[in-house]
Amino acid sequence: MPSTMLKVKVDRSGLLALHDQVAAEIRRAIAEGEAGPGDRLPLAKDLAAVLGVNKNTVLRAFHVLRDEGLLDFARGRGVT
């Protein structure tokens, strides 16, 4: 299953931490139907490259969303 490329953006001059911005953008994409149940998200390194942030920033956002129950990490399937 190919990954879904999300339309996400970050504001480096914003007060919100970058990983919180990434998490908020992924939440928005889910709410607006850009990413649905079972859709695979882009690799953290790919999303980081598009956003111009460190891969660890994206991974931190993914972990926040996993802890909220919005994302699932599965070996061999990536992040859904």
Long-range contacts (C-beta under 8 A, 24 or more apart in sequence): 1-38, 1-39, 1-40, 2-40, 3-39, 3-40, 3-41, 3-42, 3-43, 3-46, 3-78, 4-34, 4-35, 4-39, 4-40, 4-41, 4-42, 5-42, 5-50, 6-34, 6-35, 6-41, 6-42, 6-47, 7-34, 8-47, 8-50, 8-51, 9-51, 10-51, 10-52, 10-53, 18-53, 18-57, 19-57, 19-58, 19-60, 19-61, 19-64, 20-61, 20-64, 22-47, 22-51, 22-53, 22-57, 22-58, 22-61, 23-61, 23-64, 23-65, 26-61, 26-62, 26-65, 26-70, 26-71, 27-65, 27-70, 30-70, 37-80, 38-80, 39-80, 40-77, 40-78, 40-79, 40-80, 41-71, 41-78, 41-79, 41-80, 43-78, 44-79
